[in-house]
Amino acid sequence: MTEIVPPTRVFQRAREEAEVANQPTPAPQTADAAYRLAFQDLDFLLREDLRPIRFQLELLKPELLLEEAKISSTFVMYGSARIPEPEKADALLAAAATDQQRLVAERLKAKSKYYDEARQLARLCSRVDKGPDGQRHFVVCSGGGPSIMEAANRGACDVGAESIGLNIVLPHEQMPNPYVTPSLSFQFHYFALRKMHFLLRARAVAVFPGGFGTFDEFFELLTLIQTGKVKPLPIILFGRDFWERVVGFEALAEEGVIAKKDLDLFHFVETADEAWRYVCEYYHARDLPVEMCK
């Protein structure tokens, strides 16, 4: 008896149906917005009532594309969008018109070394081999913008590796930096969903000097680990002098608003080599295969 193989599906695919729906027979009914397929009706999708659906879409799209790209874990890099690369730091000084502007320019120039460190760290973690199942680990992930974010994506590009950029819609357009892999360049409307994607695959986080955005991302991660919502992972702070000047970590413990052991949630470094060595030692101590960190 001949084996009967049933068809894999009986319903038309949504894409095929959409193509038909885009060519309706002209009539008053088909011309009205009510007749559009719901998933093709932009005005409908942007209604206030549909915010939960938009949340779900913004969670799903990057998740599905990252899964298809076989990205199993990421090395997230947070940092300022204002710190120049060393070659451009002198231009800030030259443009300073007041003593205050000159002071700020000098401090930004002093921090420009972290552009090179972010770039080097990205080179190091981007050399990690794929797993036996083709999964990729410690893929560089940044906010997709300029400065420290650009340095992170640029370092991955230096060694021929792909990297992720998680951009955000702002009143003044922030273009993705040119080193983000186009197929891994995502744009978000909701800060909350963007921050979730930063951490879903994160297995190491480097935090460079930065402002409100960097603080927001860094302290949220500390809170998630402190409260047990996220398992501990290596968090590396670049620039002890900067961080201890702008945040009184020890004072928080002395005031009793955090525990002394909470200060062990992060580790200070100055260079990319220190940071990568710390990450490798962190995971080696937890029996991660040696080939993951070379």
C-alpha positions as CSV (number, residue, x, y, z in Angstrom):
1,M,0.0,0.0,0.0
2,T,1.4,3.4,-0.9
3,E,2.2,5.5,2.1
4,I,0.0,8.6,2.4
5,V,1.8,11.8,3.3
6,P,-0.6,14.6,4.4
7,P,0.1,18.2,3.4
8,T,2.1,20.2,5.9
9,R,-0.5,23.0,6.0
10,V,-4.0,23.7,4.7
11,F,-4.3,27.4,5.5
12,Q,-2.8,30.0,3.2
13,R,0.3,31.8,4.6
14,A,-0.2,35.3,6.0
15,R,2.2,36.7,3.4
16,E,0.2,35.2,0.5
17,E,-3.1,36.5,1.9
18,A,-1.6,39.9,2.5
19,E,-0.6,40.1,-1.2
20,V,-4.1,39.4,-2.2
21,A,-5.6,41.8,0.3
22,N,-3.3,44.6,-1.1
23,Q,-5.1,44.4,-4.5
24,P,-8.8,44.6,-3.6
25,T,-11.6,45.2,-6.1
26,P,-12.4,49.0,-5.9
27,A,-15.5,49.6,-3.9
28,P,-16.6,51.9,-1.0
29,Q,-16.3,49.1,1.4
30,T,-12.8,48.0,0.4
31,A,-11.6,51.6,0.4
32,D,-12.4,52.1,4.0
33,A,-9.7,51.5,6.7
34,A,-12.0,49.1,8.5
35,Y,-11.4,46.6,5.6
36,R,-7.7,46.4,6.0
37,L,-6.2,43.3,7.4
38,A,-5.5,44.1,11.1
39,F,-1.7,43.3,10.8
40,Q,-1.4,45.6,7.8
41,D,-3.3,48.5,9.3
42,L,-0.7,50.9,10.8
43,D,-3.3,53.3,12.2
44,F,-4.8,50.4,14.1
45,L,-1.5,49.1,15.4
46,L,-0.6,52.5,16.7
47,R,-3.8,53.0,18.8
48,E,-3.3,53.5,22.5
49,D,-5.2,50.3,23.1
50,L,-2.6,48.3,21.1
51,R,0.3,49.2,23.4
52,P,0.5,45.6,24.8
53,I,0.7,44.2,21.3
54,R,3.5,46.7,20.4
55,F,5.4,45.6,23.6
56,Q,5.1,42.0,22.5
57,L,6.3,42.8,18.9
58,E,9.3,44.7,20.2
59,L,10.2,41.8,22.4
60,L,9.7,39.2,19.7
61,K,11.4,40.7,16.6
62,P,14.9,41.0,18.0
63,E,14.5,37.7,19.9
64,L,13.6,35.8,16.8
65,L,16.3,37.4,14.6
66,L,19.1,36.8,17.3
67,E,18.0,33.2,17.7
68,E,18.1,32.7,13.9
69,A,21.6,34.3,13.9
70,K,22.6,31.6,16.5
71,I,23.7,34.2,19.1
72,S,23.7,32.4,22.4
73,S,25.4,35.0,24.6
74,T,26.6,38.6,24.4
75,F,29.2,40.8,25.9
76,V,27.3,44.1,26.6
77,M,29.2,47.4,26.6
78,Y,27.6,50.5,28.1
79,G,29.2,53.9,28.1
80,S,29.0,57.6,27.1
81,A,27.9,58.9,23.7
82,R,30.1,62.0,24.3
83,I,33.6,60.6,24.9
84,P,35.7,61.2,21.7
85,E,38.1,58.8,20.1
86,P,41.7,60.0,20.9
87,E,42.3,61.3,17.4
88,K,39.4,63.7,17.7
89,A,39.9,64.8,21.3
90,D,42.1,67.8,20.5
91,A,39.3,69.2,18.4
92,L,37.2,69.6,21.5
93,L,39.9,71.6,23.2
94,A,40.3,73.8,20.1
95,A,36.6,74.5,20.1
96,A,36.4,75.5,23.8
97,A,35.5,79.2,24.1
98,T,35.3,79.5,27.9
99,D,37.2,78.2,30.9
100,Q,34.3,75.9,31.8
101,Q,34.2,74.5,28.2
102,R,37.9,74.0,28.3
103,L,37.7,72.1,31.6
104,V,35.0,69.8,30.3
105,A,37.0,69.3,27.0
106,E,40.1,68.4,29.0
107,R,38.2,65.8,31.1
108,L,36.6,64.3,28.0
109,K,40.0,64.1,26.4
110,A,41.4,62.3,29.4
111,K,38.7,59.8,29.1
112,S,39.2,59.3,25.4
113,K,41.6,56.4,26.2
114,Y,38.5,54.3,27.0
115,Y,37.4,54.5,23.4
116,D,40.5,52.4,22.6
117,E,40.0,50.1,25.5
118,A,36.4,49.4,24.5
119,R,37.6,48.7,21.0
120,Q,40.3,46.4,22.2
121,L,37.9,44.5,24.6
122,A,35.5,44.0,21.7
123,R,38.4,42.5,19.6
124,L,39.2,40.1,22.4
125,C,35.7,38.8,23.1
126,S,34.9,38.6,19.4
127,R,37.6,36.0,18.8
128,V,35.8,33.4,20.9
129,D,35.1,30.3,18.8
130,K,31.6,29.1,18.0
131,G,30.3,26.2,20.0
132,P,30.0,22.7,18.5
133,D,26.4,23.4,17.6
134,G,27.3,26.6,15.8
135,Q,26.1,28.9,18.6
136,R,28.0,32.1,19.0
137,H,29.2,33.4,22.4
138,F,30.2,36.8,23.8
139,V,28.9,38.6,20.7
140,V,29.5,42.3,21.2
141,C,26.3,44.3,22.0
142,S,26.1,48.0,22.3
143,G,23.5,50.8,22.2
144,G,24.4,51.2,18.6
145,G,25.3,54.9,18.9
146,P,28.5,56.9,18.8
147,S,31.6,57.1,21.1
148,I,32.0,54.2,23.4
149,M,29.2,52.3,21.6
150,E,30.9,52.9,18.3
151,A,34.2,51.7,19.7
152,A,32.6,48.4,20.8
153,N,31.1,47.7,17.4
154,R,34.3,48.9,15.7
155,G,36.4,46.5,17.7
156,A,34.3,43.5,16.6
157,C,34.5,44.8,13.0
158,D,38.3,45.0,13.2
159,V,38.5,41.2,13.6
160,G,35.7,40.4,11.0
161,A,33.1,39.6,13.6
162,E,29.4,40.6,13.6
163,S,28.0,42.8,16.4
164,I,24.7,44.0,17.7
165,G,23.4,47.5,18.0
166,L,20.3,48.3,20.1
167,N,19.3,51.8,19.0
168,I,16.4,53.9,20.4
169,V,14.1,56.4,18.7
170,L,15.0,59.9,20.1
171,P,13.5,63.3,19.3
172,H,16.8,64.1,17.5
173,E,17.7,61.1,15.3
174,Q,20.5,59.0,16.5
175,M,21.9,57.1,13.6
176,P,23.4,53.6,14.2
177,N,27.2,53.8,14.0
178,P,28.6,52.4,10.8
179,Y,30.2,49.4,12.5
180,V,27.0,47.7,13.6
181,T,26.2,44.6,11.6
182,P,23.1,45.7,9.5
183,S,21.2,42.5,10.1
184,L,21.8,42.9,13.8
185,S,20.9,46.6,14.0
186,F,17.6,47.0,15.9
187,Q,15.6,50.1,16.7
188,F,13.3,50.4,19.8
189,H,10.5,52.7,20.8
190,Y,10.3,51.4,24.4
191,F,13.3,51.9,26.7
192,A,12.1,49.0,28.8
193,L,12.2,46.5,26.0
194,R,15.6,47.7,24.8
195,K,17.0,47.2,28.3
196,M,15.5,43.8,28.5
197,H,17.2,42.8,25.3
198,F,20.5,44.1,26.6
199,L,20.3,41.6,29.4
200,L,18.5,38.5,28.0
201,R,21.7,37.1,26.5
202,A,24.3,39.1,28.5
203,R,27.0,36.9,30.1
204,A,29.4,39.8,30.8
205,V,28.9,43.6,31.0
206,A,31.5,46.3,30.7
207,V,30.5,49.8,31.9
208,F,32.6,52.7,30.8
209,P,32.3,56.3,32.1
210,G,29.0,57.7,31.1
211,G,26.0,59.8,32.0
212,F,22.3,59.3,32.9
213,G,21.8,56.6,30.3
214,T,24.8,54.6,31.4
215,F,23.9,55.0,35.1
216,D,20.3,53.9,34.4
217,E,21.5,50.7,32.7
218,F,24.2,50.0,35.2
219,F,22.1,50.5,38.3
220,E,19.2,48.6,37.0
221,L,21.5,45.6,36.4
222,L,22.9,45.9,39.9
223,T,19.3,46.0,41.3
224,L,18.3,42.9,39.3
225,I,21.3,40.9,40.6
226,Q,21.0,42.3,44.2
227,T,17.3,41.2,44.3
228,G,17.9,37.8,42.8
229,K,16.0,38.5,39.6
230,V,19.1,38.0,37.5
231,K,21.9,35.5,38.3
232,P,25.3,37.1,39.0
233,L,27.5,37.7,36.0
234,P,30.8,39.6,35.6
235,I,30.2,43.4,35.7
236,I,33.3,45.4,34.9
237,L,33.7,49.1,35.6
238,F,36.3,50.9,33.6
239,G,38.0,53.8,35.4
240,R,38.0,53.5,39.2
241,D,38.8,57.3,39.6
242,F,35.8,58.3,37.6
243,W,33.4,56.0,39.3
244,E,34.5,56.7,42.8
245,R,34.4,60.4,42.2
246,V,30.8,60.4,40.8
247,V,29.3,57.6,43.0
248,G,29.9,57.1,46.7
249,F,29.8,53.3,46.7
250,E,31.5,53.0,50.0
251,A,29.2,55.7,51.4
252,L,26.1,53.8,50.4
253,A,27.3,50.8,52.4
254,E,28.3,53.0,55.4
255,E,24.9,54.6,55.3
256,G,23.3,51.1,55.5
257,V,21.3,51.5,52.3
258,I,23.2,48.6,50.6
259,A,25.0,45.7,52.1
260,K,28.8,45.7,52.2
261,K,28.8,42.5,50.1
262,D,26.9,44.4,47.3
263,L,30.2,46.1,46.5
264,D,31.4,42.7,45.2
265,L,28.8,42.8,42.4
266,F,31.2,44.7,40.2
267,H,35.0,44.8,39.6
268,F,37.2,47.8,38.6
269,V,39.6,47.7,35.7
270,E,41.6,50.1,33.6
271,T,42.4,48.1,30.5
272,A,40.8,45.7,28.1
273,D,43.3,43.0,28.9
274,E,42.4,43.2,32.6
275,A,38.7,43.0,31.8
276,W,39.0,40.0,29.5
277,R,41.2,38.2,32.0
278,Y,38.6,38.9,34.8
279,V,35.8,37.5,32.7
280,C,37.8,34.4,31.8
281,E,38.8,33.7,35.4
282,Y,35.2,34.3,36.5
283,Y,33.9,31.6,34.2
284,H,36.8,29.2,34.6
285,A,36.1,29.2,38.3
286,R,32.6,28.0,37.4
287,D,33.9,25.2,35.1
288,L,33.2,27.0,31.8
289,P,35.1,25.1,29.1
290,V,38.6,26.7,28.6
291,E,38.1,27.2,24.9
292,M,35.4,29.7,25.6
293,C,38.0,32.2,26.9
294,K,41.3,32.3,25.1
